[in-house]
Amino acid sequence: MNEVQIYSRSNCHLCDVALETLITLQQEFDFTIDKQLIDGDPQLEDKYGESVPVILINGAPHDFFRVDPERFRNAMAKL
């Protein structure tokens, strides 16, 4: 099964919207969502900082700031 990771922060509106979009896309594709908060994790804060939400598909970087549904569909169709 494919895994989509979303790195986010607490109280992040863009992160909430991205997660909602991913949940909607789960109706079309078979994947799990692993949400990781970067708050308080120096390594993750250093790596992702203000770029959240950051979306990875099966560990590979895909998008940041938002989820483009068409781009996501195209990526999932290639798996």
PDB file of N, CA, C and O in Angstrom:
ATOM      1  N   MET A   1       0.838  -1.180   0.000  1.00  0.00           N
ATOM      2  CA  MET A   1       0.000   0.000   0.000  1.00  0.00           C
ATOM      3  C   MET A   1       0.883   1.243   0.000  1.00  0.00           C
ATOM      4  O   MET A   1       1.942   1.267   0.628  1.00  0.00           O
ATOM      5  N   ASN A   2       0.439   2.259  -0.703  1.00  0.00           N
ATOM      6  CA  ASN A   2       1.181   3.509  -0.770  1.00  0.00           C
ATOM      7  C   ASN A   2       0.965   4.321   0.500  1.00  0.00           C
ATOM      8  O   ASN A   2      -0.097   4.272   1.120  1.00  0.00           O
ATOM      9  N   GLU A   3       2.004   5.072   0.871  1.00  0.00           N
ATOM     10  CA  GLU A   3       1.930   5.918   2.054  1.00  0.00           C
ATOM     11  C   GLU A   3       2.202   7.363   1.673  1.00  0.00           C
ATOM     12  O   GLU A   3       3.155   7.670   0.956  1.00  0.00           O
ATOM     13  N   VAL A   4       1.344   8.239   2.169  1.00  0.00           N
ATOM     14  CA  VAL A   4       1.522   9.672   1.975  1.00  0.00           C
ATOM     15  C   VAL A   4       1.805  10.275   3.335  1.00  0.00           C
ATOM     16  O   VAL A   4       1.024  10.121   4.274  1.00  0.00           O
ATOM     17  N   GLN A   5       2.924  10.960   3.430  1.00  0.00           N
ATOM     18  CA  GLN A   5       3.281  11.643   4.670  1.00  0.00           C
ATOM     19  C   GLN A   5       3.012  13.122   4.497  1.00  0.00           C
ATOM     20  O   GLN A   5       3.267  13.704   3.443  1.00  0.00           O
ATOM     21  N   ILE A   6       2.491  13.713   5.556  1.00  0.00           N
ATOM     22  CA  ILE A   6       2.299  15.152   5.571  1.00  0.00           C
ATOM     23  C   ILE A   6       2.989  15.695   6.820  1.00  0.00           C
ATOM     24  O   ILE A   6       2.624  15.355   7.945  1.00  0.00           O
ATOM     25  N   TYR A   7       3.976  16.531   6.604  1.00  0.00           N
ATOM     26  CA  TYR A   7       4.660  17.208   7.702  1.00  0.00           C
ATOM     27  C   TYR A   7       3.967  18.547   7.902  1.00  0.00           C
ATOM     28  O   TYR A   7       3.815  19.329   6.963  1.00  0.00           O
ATOM     29  N   SER A   8       3.549  18.800   9.136  1.00  0.00           N
ATOM     30  CA  SER A   8       2.780  20.006   9.398  1.00  0.00           C
ATOM     31  C   SER A   8       3.114  20.584  10.759  1.00  0.00           C
ATOM     32  O   SER A   8       3.927  20.040  11.506  1.00  0.00           O
ATOM     33  N   ARG A   9       2.474  21.689  11.061  1.00  0.00           N
ATOM     34  CA  ARG A   9       2.617  22.359  12.354  1.00  0.00           C
ATOM     35  C   ARG A   9       1.230  22.456  12.996  1.00  0.00           C
ATOM     36  O   ARG A   9       0.207  22.361  12.319  1.00  0.00           O
ATOM     37  N   SER A  10       1.225  22.642  14.291  1.00  0.00           N
ATOM     38  CA  SER A  10      -0.035  22.901  14.994  1.00  0.00           C
ATOM     39  C   SER A  10      -0.596  24.250  14.550  1.00  0.00           C
ATOM     40  O   SER A  10       0.154  25.181  14.256  1.00  0.00           O
ATOM     41  N   ASN A  11      -1.906  24.339  14.506  1.00  0.00           N
ATOM     42  CA  ASN A  11      -2.585  25.595  14.157  1.00  0.00           C
ATOM     43  C   ASN A  11      -2.166  26.144  12.802  1.00  0.00           C
ATOM     44  O   ASN A  11      -2.027  27.355  12.631  1.00  0.00           O
ATOM     45  N   CYS A  12      -1.968  25.259  11.850  1.00  0.00           N
ATOM     46  CA  CYS A  12      -1.558  25.651  10.488  1.00  0.00           C
ATOM     47  C   CYS A  12      -2.744  25.447   9.551  1.00  0.00           C
ATOM     48  O   CYS A  12      -3.115  24.315   9.240  1.00  0.00           O
ATOM     49  N   HIS A  13      -3.329  26.549   9.108  1.00  0.00           N
ATOM     50  CA  HIS A  13      -4.504  26.457   8.232  1.00  0.00           C
ATOM     51  C   HIS A  13      -4.177  25.731   6.925  1.00  0.00           C
ATOM     52  O   HIS A  13      -4.951  24.884   6.481  1.00  0.00           O
ATOM     53  N   LEU A  14      -3.050  26.052   6.314  1.00  0.00           N
ATOM     54  CA  LEU A  14      -2.675  25.379   5.067  1.00  0.00           C
ATOM     55  C   LEU A  14      -2.518  23.874   5.277  1.00  0.00           C
ATOM     56  O   LEU A  14      -2.863  23.079   4.403  1.00  0.00           O
ATOM     57  N   CYS A  15      -1.999  23.495   6.429  1.00  0.00           N
ATOM     58  CA  CYS A  15      -1.834  22.077   6.750  1.00  0.00           C
ATOM     59  C   CYS A  15      -3.191  21.390   6.866  1.00  0.00           C
ATOM     60  O   CYS A  15      -3.367  20.270   6.387  1.00  0.00           O
ATOM     61  N   ASP A  16      -4.142  22.058   7.499  1.00  0.00           N
ATOM     62  CA  ASP A  16      -5.487  21.495   7.641  1.00  0.00           C
ATOM     63  C   ASP A  16      -6.143  21.304   6.280  1.00  0.00           C
ATOM     64  O   ASP A  16      -6.772  20.275   6.030  1.00  0.00           O
ATOM     65  N   VAL A  17      -6.001  22.283   5.409  1.00  0.00           N
ATOM     66  CA  VAL A  17      -6.589  22.191   4.068  1.00  0.00           C
ATOM     67  C   VAL A  17      -5.928  21.059   3.276  1.00  0.00           C
ATOM     68  O   VAL A  17      -6.615  20.305   2.587  1.00  0.00           O
ATOM     69  N   ALA A  18      -4.607  20.938   3.370  1.00  0.00           N
ATOM     70  CA  ALA A  18      -3.893  19.875   2.659  1.00  0.00           C
ATOM     71  C   ALA A  18      -4.350  18.505   3.151  1.00  0.00           C
ATOM     72  O   ALA A  18      -4.565  17.598   2.346  1.00  0.00           O
ATOM     73  N   LEU A  19      -4.497  18.349   4.460  1.00  0.00           N
ATOM     74  CA  LEU A  19      -4.947  17.076   5.016  1.00  0.00           C
ATOM     75  C   LEU A  19      -6.367  16.753   4.535  1.00  0.00           C
ATOM     76  O   LEU A  19      -6.645  15.609   4.175  1.00  0.00           O
ATOM     77  N   GLU A  20      -7.251  17.727   4.524  1.00  0.00           N
ATOM     78  CA  GLU A  20      -8.613  17.519   4.033  1.00  0.00           C
ATOM     79  C   GLU A  20      -8.599  17.077   2.572  1.00  0.00           C
ATOM     80  O   GLU A  20      -9.360  16.191   2.184  1.00  0.00           O
ATOM     81  N   THR A  21      -7.744  17.685   1.768  1.00  0.00           N
ATOM     82  CA  THR A  21      -7.637  17.316   0.357  1.00  0.00           C
ATOM     83  C   THR A  21      -7.164  15.874   0.224  1.00  0.00           C
ATOM     84  O   THR A  21      -7.703  15.112  -0.579  1.00  0.00           O
ATOM     85  N   LEU A  22      -6.164  15.500   1.007  1.00  0.00           N
ATOM     86  CA  LEU A  22      -5.663  14.122   0.963  1.00  0.00           C
ATOM     87  C   LEU A  22      -6.739  13.125   1.382  1.00  0.00           C
ATOM     88  O   LEU A  22      -6.874  12.066   0.769  1.00  0.00           O
ATOM     89  N   ILE A  23      -7.494  13.450   2.406  1.00  0.00           N
ATOM     90  CA  ILE A  23      -8.563  12.562   2.851  1.00  0.00           C
ATOM     91  C   ILE A  23      -9.601  12.385   1.747  1.00  0.00           C
ATOM     92  O   ILE A  23     -10.103  11.280   1.541  1.00  0.00           O
ATOM     93  N   THR A  24      -9.920  13.449   1.047  1.00  0.00           N
ATOM     94  CA  THR A  24     -10.852  13.365  -0.080  1.00  0.00           C
ATOM     95  C   THR A  24     -10.287  12.478  -1.186  1.00  0.00           C
ATOM     96  O   THR A  24     -11.019  11.689  -1.782  1.00  0.00           O
ATOM     97  N   LEU A  25      -8.999  12.603  -1.459  1.00  0.00           N
ATOM     98  CA  LEU A  25      -8.362  11.821  -2.526  1.00  0.00           C
ATOM     99  C   LEU A  25      -8.255  10.343  -2.174  1.00  0.00           C
ATOM    100  O   LEU A  25      -8.075   9.509  -3.061  1.00  0.00           O
ATOM    101  N   GLN A  26      -8.363  10.011  -0.896  1.00  0.00           N
ATOM    102  CA  GLN A  26      -8.346   8.600  -0.493  1.00  0.00           C
ATOM    103  C   GLN A  26      -9.553   7.847  -1.055  1.00  0.00           C
ATOM    104  O   GLN A  26      -9.528   6.618  -1.134  1.00  0.00           O
ATOM    105  N   GLN A  27     -10.593   8.557  -1.440  1.00  0.00           N
ATOM    106  CA  GLN A  27     -11.754   7.919  -2.054  1.00  0.00           C
ATOM    107  C   GLN A  27     -11.423   7.387  -3.442  1.00  0.00           C
ATOM    108  O   GLN A  27     -12.087   6.476  -3.938  1.00  0.00           O
ATOM    109  N   GLU A  28     -10.397   7.957  -4.065  1.00  0.00           N
ATOM    110  CA  GLU A  28      -9.997   7.556  -5.416  1.00  0.00           C
ATOM    111  C   GLU A  28      -8.814   6.594  -5.433  1.00  0.00           C
ATOM    112  O   GLU A  28      -8.710   5.751  -6.325  1.00  0.00           O
ATOM    113  N   PHE A  29      -7.932   6.715  -4.462  1.00  0.00           N
ATOM    114  CA  PHE A  29      -6.691   5.939  -4.449  1.00  0.00           C
ATOM    115  C   PHE A  29      -6.517   5.255  -3.096  1.00  0.00           C
ATOM    116  O   PHE A  29      -6.988   5.736  -2.065  1.00  0.00           O
ATOM    117  N   ASP A  30      -5.827   4.122  -3.133  1.00  0.00           N
ATOM    118  CA  ASP A  30      -5.584   3.354  -1.919  1.00  0.00           C
ATOM    119  C   ASP A  30      -4.244   3.771  -1.319  1.00  0.00           C
ATOM    120  O   ASP A  30      -3.188   3.356  -1.798  1.00  0.00           O
ATOM    121  N   PHE A  31      -4.290   4.598  -0.264  1.00  0.00           N
ATOM    122  CA  PHE A  31      -3.069   5.014   0.412  1.00  0.00           C
ATOM    123  C   PHE A  31      -3.380   5.361   1.857  1.00  0.00           C
ATOM    124  O   PHE A  31      -4.508   5.706   2.213  1.00  0.00           O
ATOM    125  N   THR A  32      -2.346   5.260   2.675  1.00  0.00           N
ATOM    126  CA  THR A  32      -2.471   5.676   4.072  1.00  0.00           C
ATOM    127  C   THR A  32      -1.893   7.080   4.200  1.00  0.00           C
ATOM    128  O   THR A  32      -1.072   7.513   3.391  1.00  0.00           O
ATOM    129  N   ILE A  33      -2.339   7.770   5.228  1.00  0.00           N
ATOM    130  CA  ILE A  33      -1.824   9.111   5.523  1.00  0.00           C
ATOM    131  C   ILE A  33      -1.130   9.062   6.876  1.00  0.00           C
ATOM    132  O   ILE A  33      -1.701   8.619   7.872  1.00  0.00           O
ATOM    133  N   ASP A  34       0.109   9.526   6.888  1.00  0.00           N
ATOM    134  CA  ASP A  34       0.884   9.608   8.121  1.00  0.00           C
ATOM    135  C   ASP A  34       1.180  11.086   8.371  1.00  0.00           C
ATOM    136  O   ASP A  34       2.022  11.683   7.700  1.00  0.00           O
ATOM    137  N   LYS A  35       0.478  11.666   9.344  1.00  0.00           N
ATOM    138  CA  LYS A  35       0.676  13.078   9.672  1.00  0.00           C
ATOM    139  C   LYS A  35       1.737  13.201  10.753  1.00  0.00           C
ATOM    140  O   LYS A  35       1.642  12.562  11.801  1.00  0.00           O
ATOM    141  N   GLN A  36       2.745  14.022  10.499  1.00  0.00           N
ATOM    142  CA  GLN A  36       3.838  14.250  11.444  1.00  0.00           C
ATOM    143  C   GLN A  36       3.906  15.742  11.767  1.00  0.00           C
ATOM    144  O   GLN A  36       4.080  16.572  10.875  1.00  0.00           O
ATOM    145  N   LEU A  37       3.769  16.068  13.033  1.00  0.00           N
ATOM    146  CA  LEU A  37       3.951  17.456  13.456  1.00  0.00           C
ATOM    147  C   LEU A  37       5.442  17.723  13.638  1.00  0.00           C
ATOM    148  O   LEU A  37       6.155  16.931  14.255  1.00  0.00           O
ATOM    149  N   ILE A  38       5.899  18.840  13.099  1.00  0.00           N
ATOM    150  CA  ILE A  38       7.323  19.177  13.236  1.00  0.00           C
ATOM    151  C   ILE A  38       7.580  20.017  14.476  1.00  0.00           C
ATOM    152  O   ILE A  38       8.732  20.250  14.842  1.00  0.00           O
ATOM    153  N   ASP A  39       6.513  20.474  15.125  1.00  0.00           N
ATOM    154  CA  ASP A  39       6.646  21.304  16.335  1.00  0.00           C
ATOM    155  C   ASP A  39       7.520  20.609  17.371  1.00  0.00           C
ATOM    156  O   ASP A  39       7.272  19.458  17.733  1.00  0.00           O
ATOM    157  N   GLY A  40       8.526  21.303  17.837  1.00  0.00           N
ATOM    158  CA  GLY A  40       9.357  20.794  18.916  1.00  0.00           C
ATOM    159  C   GLY A  40      10.412  19.784  18.508  1.00  0.00           C
ATOM    160  O   GLY A  40      11.161  19.299  19.355  1.00  0.00           O
ATOM    161  N   ASP A  41      10.484  19.461  17.232  1.00  0.00           N
ATOM    162  CA  ASP A  41      11.508  18.530  16.744  1.00  0.00           C
ATOM    163  C   ASP A  41      12.541  19.347  15.971  1.00  0.00           C
ATOM    164  O   ASP A  41      12.304  19.705  14.817  1.00  0.00           O
ATOM    165  N   PRO A  42      13.679  19.646  16.587  1.00  0.00           N
ATOM    166  CA  PRO A  42      14.665  20.519  15.948  1.00  0.00           C
ATOM    167  C   PRO A  42      15.079  20.068  14.550  1.00  0.00           C
ATOM    168  O   PRO A  42      15.251  20.903  13.662  1.00  0.00           O
ATOM    169  N   GLN A  43      15.242  18.769  14.340  1.00  0.00           N
ATOM    170  CA  GLN A  43      15.660  18.286  13.021  1.00  0.00           C
ATOM    171  C   GLN A  43      14.582  18.552  11.979  1.00  0.00           C
ATOM    172  O   GLN A  43      14.876  19.041  10.888  1.00  0.00           O
ATOM    173  N   LEU A  44      13.332  18.229  12.312  1.00  0.00           N
ATOM    174  CA  LEU A  44      12.246  18.449  11.354  1.00  0.00           C
ATOM    175  C   LEU A  44      11.977  19.933  11.145  1.00  0.00           C
ATOM    176  O   LEU A  44      11.699  20.360  10.025  1.00  0.00           O
ATOM    177  N   GLU A  45      12.055  20.721  12.212  1.00  0.00           N
ATOM    178  CA  GLU A  45      11.871  22.165  12.067  1.00  0.00           C
ATOM    179  C   GLU A  45      12.955  22.756  11.179  1.00  0.00           C
ATOM    180  O   GLU A  45      12.687  23.647  10.373  1.00  0.00           O
ATOM    181  N   ASP A  46      14.177  22.260  11.328  1.00  0.00           N
ATOM    182  CA  ASP A  46      15.286  22.720  10.500  1.00  0.00           C
ATOM    183  C   ASP A  46      15.077  22.327   9.039  1.00  0.00           C
ATOM    184  O   ASP A  46      15.330  23.118   8.130  1.00  0.00           O
ATOM    185  N   LYS A  47      14.618  21.108   8.828  1.00  0.00           N
ATOM    186  CA  LYS A  47      14.450  20.580   7.474  1.00  0.00           C
ATOM    187  C   LYS A  47      13.259  21.210   6.745  1.00  0.00           C
ATOM    188  O   LYS A  47      13.366  21.564   5.571  1.00  0.00           O
ATOM    189  N   TYR A  48      12.113  21.351   7.447  1.00  0.00           N
ATOM    190  CA  TYR A  48      10.889  21.789   6.772  1.00  0.00           C
ATOM    191  C   TYR A  48      10.468  23.209   7.117  1.00  0.00           C
ATOM    192  O   TYR A  48       9.768  23.855   6.336  1.00  0.00           O
ATOM    193  N   GLY A  49      10.885  23.700   8.271  1.00  0.00           N
ATOM    194  CA  GLY A  49      10.645  25.082   8.675  1.00  0.00           C
ATOM    195  C   GLY A  49       9.310  25.659   8.278  1.00  0.00           C
ATOM    196  O   GLY A  49       8.260  25.176   8.700  1.00  0.00           O
ATOM    197  N   GLU A  50       9.355  26.695   7.467  1.00  0.00           N
ATOM    198  CA  GLU A  50       8.147  27.402   7.048  1.00  0.00           C
ATOM    199  C   GLU A  50       7.553  26.838   5.762  1.00  0.00           C
ATOM    200  O   GLU A  50       6.637  27.441   5.202  1.00  0.00           O
ATOM    201  N   SER A  51       8.037  25.719   5.287  1.00  0.00           N
ATOM    202  CA  SER A  51       7.550  25.128   4.028  1.00  0.00           C
ATOM    203  C   SER A  51       6.339  24.232   4.226  1.00  0.00           C
ATOM    204  O   SER A  51       5.820  23.679   3.255  1.00  0.00           O
ATOM    205  N   VAL A  52       5.878  24.076   5.460  1.00  0.00           N
ATOM    206  CA  VAL A  52       4.764  23.167   5.723  1.00  0.00           C
ATOM    207  C   VAL A  52       3.468  23.709   5.146  1.00  0.00           C
ATOM    208  O   VAL A  52       3.291  24.923   5.043  1.00  0.00           O
ATOM    209  N   PRO A  53       2.581  22.834   4.777  1.00  0.00           N
ATOM    210  CA  PRO A  53       2.713  21.396   4.810  1.00  0.00           C
ATOM    211  C   PRO A  53       3.639  20.886   3.704  1.00  0.00           C
ATOM    212  O   PRO A  53       3.677  21.431   2.601  1.00  0.00           O
ATOM    213  N   VAL A  54       4.366  19.849   4.024  1.00  0.00           N
ATOM    214  CA  VAL A  54       5.220  19.163   3.053  1.00  0.00           C
ATOM    215  C   VAL A  54       4.627  17.776   2.849  1.00  0.00           C
ATOM    216  O   VAL A  54       4.354  17.060   3.812  1.00  0.00           O
ATOM    217  N   ILE A  55       4.431  17.405   1.590  1.00  0.00           N
ATOM    218  CA  ILE A  55       3.800  16.138   1.244  1.00  0.00           C
ATOM    219  C   ILE A  55       4.828  15.226   0.589  1.00  0.00           C
ATOM    220  O   ILE A  55       5.520  15.626  -0.347  1.00  0.00           O
ATOM    221  N   LEU A  56       4.922  13.997   1.090  1.00  0.00           N
ATOM    222  CA  LEU A  56       5.783  12.978   0.491  1.00  0.00           C
ATOM    223  C   LEU A  56       4.908  11.789   0.095  1.00  0.00           C
ATOM    224  O   LEU A  56       3.981  11.420   0.816  1.00  0.00           O
ATOM    225  N   ILE A  57       5.210  11.205  -1.043  1.00  0.00           N
ATOM    226  CA  ILE A  57       4.531   9.982  -1.462  1.00  0.00           C
ATOM    227  C   ILE A  57       5.568   8.874  -1.447  1.00  0.00           C
ATOM    228  O   ILE A  57       6.562   8.926  -2.171  1.00  0.00           O
ATOM    229  N   ASN A  58       5.328   7.875  -0.618  1.00  0.00           N
ATOM    230  CA  ASN A  58       6.267   6.757  -0.451  1.00  0.00           C
ATOM    231  C   ASN A  58       7.687   7.248  -0.183  1.00  0.00           C
ATOM    232  O   ASN A  58       8.660   6.697  -0.699  1.00  0.00           O
ATOM    233  N   GLY A  59       7.786   8.300   0.637  1.00  0.00           N
ATOM    234  CA  GLY A  59       9.080   8.825   1.040  1.00  0.00           C
ATOM    235  C   GLY A  59       9.711   9.820   0.078  1.00  0.00           C
ATOM    236  O   GLY A  59      10.738  10.418   0.398  1.00  0.00           O
ATOM    237  N   ALA A  60       9.111  10.008  -1.100  1.00  0.00           N
ATOM    238  CA  ALA A  60       9.660  10.937  -2.088  1.00  0.00           C
ATOM    239  C   ALA A  60       8.920  12.278  -2.005  1.00  0.00           C
ATOM    240  O   ALA A  60       7.691  12.299  -1.945  1.00  0.00           O
ATOM    241  N   PRO A  61       9.654  13.393  -2.000  1.00  0.00           N
ATOM    242  CA  PRO A  61       9.004  14.702  -1.955  1.00  0.00           C
ATOM    243  C   PRO A  61       8.021  14.873  -3.106  1.00  0.00           C
ATOM    244  O   PRO A  61       8.303  14.496  -4.244  1.00  0.00           O
ATOM    245  N   HIS A  62       6.865  15.446  -2.793  1.00  0.00           N
ATOM    246  CA  HIS A  62       5.850  15.654  -3.822  1.00  0.00           C
ATOM    247  C   HIS A  62       5.430  17.123  -3.910  1.00  0.00           C
ATOM    248  O   HIS A  62       5.562  17.738  -4.967  1.00  0.00           O
ATOM    249  N   ASP A  63       4.933  17.681  -2.827  1.00  0.00           N
ATOM    250  CA  ASP A  63       4.439  19.055  -2.834  1.00  0.00           C
ATOM    251  C   ASP A  63       4.734  19.719  -1.503  1.00  0.00           C
ATOM    252  O   ASP A  63       5.059  19.053  -0.520  1.00  0.00           O
ATOM    253  N   PHE A  64       4.619  21.040  -1.483  1.00  0.00           N
ATOM    254  CA  PHE A  64       4.666  21.780  -0.236  1.00  0.00           C
ATOM    255  C   PHE A  64       3.708  22.951  -0.345  1.00  0.00           C
ATOM    256  O   PHE A  64       3.362  23.377  -1.447  1.00  0.00           O
ATOM    257  N   PHE A  65       3.283  23.464   0.781  1.00  0.00           N
ATOM    258  CA  PHE A  65       2.296  24.539   0.935  1.00  0.00           C
ATOM    259  C   PHE A  65       0.864  24.103   0.660  1.00  0.00           C
ATOM    260  O   PHE A  65      -0.051  24.527   1.367  1.00  0.00           O
ATOM    261  N   ARG A  66       0.645  23.256  -0.363  1.00  0.00           N
ATOM    262  CA  ARG A  66      -0.707  22.797  -0.658  1.00  0.00           C
ATOM    263  C   ARG A  66      -0.636  21.518  -1.481  1.00  0.00           C
ATOM    264  O   ARG A  66       0.422  21.149  -1.992  1.00  0.00           O
ATOM    265  N   VAL A  67      -1.773  20.852  -1.598  1.00  0.00           N
ATOM    266  CA  VAL A  67      -1.850  19.658  -2.429  1.00  0.00           C
ATOM    267  C   VAL A  67      -2.626  20.034  -3.687  1.00  0.00           C
ATOM    268  O   VAL A  67      -3.788  20.431  -3.615  1.00  0.00           O
ATOM    269  N   ASP A  68      -1.977  19.906  -4.830  1.00  0.00           N
ATOM    270  CA  ASP A  68      -2.649  20.121  -6.108  1.00  0.00           C
ATOM    271  C   ASP A  68      -3.293  18.787  -6.488  1.00  0.00           C
ATOM    272  O   ASP A  68      -2.580  17.834  -6.801  1.00  0.00           O
ATOM    273  N   PRO A  69      -4.629  18.699  -6.467  1.00  0.00           N
ATOM    274  CA  PRO A  69      -5.285  17.416  -6.717  1.00  0.00           C
ATOM    275  C   PRO A  69      -4.906  16.757  -8.042  1.00  0.00           C
ATOM    276  O   PRO A  69      -4.710  15.543  -8.084  1.00  0.00           O
ATOM    277  N   GLU A  70      -4.800  17.513  -9.103  1.00  0.00           N
ATOM    278  CA  GLU A  70      -4.460  16.917 -10.399  1.00  0.00           C
ATOM    279  C   GLU A  70      -3.023  16.395 -10.412  1.00  0.00           C
ATOM    280  O   GLU A  70      -2.757  15.311 -10.931  1.00  0.00           O
ATOM    281  N   ARG A  71      -2.119  17.152  -9.852  1.00  0.00           N
ATOM    282  CA  ARG A  71      -0.725  16.707  -9.767  1.00  0.00           C
ATOM    283  C   ARG A  71      -0.641  15.451  -8.903  1.00  0.00           C
ATOM    284  O   ARG A  71       0.107  14.527  -9.224  1.00  0.00           O
ATOM    285  N   PHE A  72      -1.400  15.412  -7.817  1.00  0.00           N
ATOM    286  CA  PHE A  72      -1.416  14.248  -6.940  1.00  0.00           C
ATOM    287  C   PHE A  72      -1.980  13.039  -7.682  1.00  0.00           C
ATOM    288  O   PHE A  72      -1.417  11.946  -7.609  1.00  0.00           O
ATOM    289  N   ARG A  73      -3.088  13.230  -8.394  1.00  0.00           N
ATOM    290  CA  ARG A  73      -3.688  12.127  -9.162  1.00  0.00           C
ATOM    291  C   ARG A  73      -2.694  11.569 -10.178  1.00  0.00           C
ATOM    292  O   ARG A  73      -2.572  10.353 -10.324  1.00  0.00           O
ATOM    293  N   ASN A  74      -1.993  12.443 -10.873  1.00  0.00           N
ATOM    294  CA  ASN A  74      -1.011  12.006 -11.863  1.00  0.00           C
ATOM    295  C   ASN A  74       0.105  11.197 -11.217  1.00  0.00           C
ATOM    296  O   ASN A  74       0.534  10.179 -11.760  1.00  0.00           O
ATOM    297  N   ALA A  75       0.575  11.651 -10.056  1.00  0.00           N
ATOM    298  CA  ALA A  75       1.641  10.930  -9.352  1.00  0.00           C
ATOM    299  C   ALA A  75       1.151   9.569  -8.896  1.00  0.00           C
ATOM    300  O   ALA A  75       1.868   8.579  -9.042  1.00  0.00           O
ATOM    301  N   MET A  76      -0.047   9.497  -8.351  1.00  0.00           N
ATOM    302  CA  MET A  76      -0.582   8.222  -7.863  1.00  0.00           C
ATOM    303  C   MET A  76      -0.849   7.256  -9.014  1.00  0.00           C
ATOM    304  O   MET A  76      -0.674   6.047  -8.856  1.00  0.00           O
ATOM    305  N   ALA A  77      -1.265   7.763 -10.152  1.00  0.00           N
ATOM    306  CA  ALA A  77      -1.555   6.901 -11.301  1.00  0.00           C
ATOM    307  C   ALA A  77      -0.294   6.228 -11.824  1.00  0.00           C
ATOM    308  O   ALA A  77      -0.366   5.175 -12.459  1.00  0.00           O
ATOM    309  N   LYS A  78       0.861   6.832 -11.560  1.00  0.00           N
ATOM    310  CA  LYS A  78       2.122   6.275 -12.041  1.00  0.00           C
ATOM    311  C   LYS A  78       2.698   5.201 -11.105  1.00  0.00           C
ATOM    312  O   LYS A  78       3.685   4.547 -11.443  1.00  0.00           O
ATOM    313  N   LEU A  79       2.089   5.026  -9.947  1.00  0.00           N
ATOM    314  CA  LEU A  79       2.609   4.053  -8.982  1.00  0.00           C
ATOM    315  C   LEU A  79       2.111   2.642  -9.284  1.00  0.00           C
ATOM    316  O   LEU A  79       2.453   1.700  -8.569  1.00  0.00           O
TER     317      LEU A  79
END
